[in-house]
Amino acid sequence: MMKCNKCDNMNPEDQIYCLECGEQLSEEQETVQEEQAVEEEQVTDDTEVSHITNEEPTGFQEEIGTKKSKHTKLIAGIVLLIAVGIFIALYANQKPSADQLKDAANSPAEQLPESSQSDQIVVVIGGEEITHPVFNLYFWITQQQFESAGPNIWEMETGGRKTLDIAKENTLDNISLVIAAKQKAEALGLELSKEDQDLVYEQANTIIMNNTELVEKLKFDIKDMERFLKYDFTIQKVVEGLRDNYTPSEDEINTQMEQIKAGYETATVKHVLIASKDEKARELAQEVLNKAIAGEDMAELAKVYSEDPGSKDSGGEYTFPRGQMVPQFEEASFTGEIGKVYPELVETDYGYHIIKVEARDVGALEQIKQDSEGMLKTQYAQDELIKLSKALSVEKTDLYNKIDIIK
């Protein structure tokens, strides 16, 4: 499980954005995509790279790479749009002063770049006209995701379809989600508050004034950016509204709890690492294992023999959840008898480990239940928006066919 730094919600390991609030799960984790994972409906699998963050990282602690999770395009679209704040954080690092905002409001023609494309329609989704600049904003975000797969991504084809065409279709899916949310908000009587509208205006100005190169590249003006941000605010409100009005059954919650409970387990162990794998190292490791089984203090053995710089001076002790150690180390830690020395040497790429399982914790039942209910509520909201978005009509104009990679 991964804990959200913003709302403390626990999420499955294959999650990139928090199911509760949409926050990117860790600044220390980066989402990567592999070229070979290009598929017809989704060009890339989301791949998560997680690193353990001890002050003195040890060699045997696993860098968990290439943990693949297949999110559908539409689910990925929801979390992308809910997390559009990432876009703002990247491209609007400075907040404008009150005087700047006042000047911008009084003389937008002088302060803000005008777009000659604001009235050009690329596509009509569910009766909503999407202008060229607004489409560009969504397409640009999609393009950044695709290009993270590698420099040759646009030269690839899948099932006879060019990557560009797949990216454009993904962009349509993402926009369809926000249009579905907009229409659902109208049906539910949900409106942006005065505070929301003020924040939209402030953020739009911030982005426009601080990113003239991006503005020129994507050909948008402040009205386009306001529309883009209003879509984001609306989808958040609708997701929250749908979540709040849905109550999962006890059976659903219990099933979800069974699926995620392993992620809440932690193990506390003391260990000694012999950081070589030759015969001499194995003999030494066996000698230390025999001493540990005979009852010698593991902390003292670690201080004398261990070659793990991250734990040697602290008696070889670690407490960790599932998914943070190399598989062999984790297996021994979560299956070994509590209070006992694991009866065999544990061999990994980093050497030989002697492990004593000090304790295990299954996590707080109430927290697991609460998180399970939250995940089910969010999943319900996402499923409802997907259902609505798929039902929307999509009418492409001639301009859609001319959309190309933004350089």
Disulfide bonds with the S-S distance in Angstrom:
none
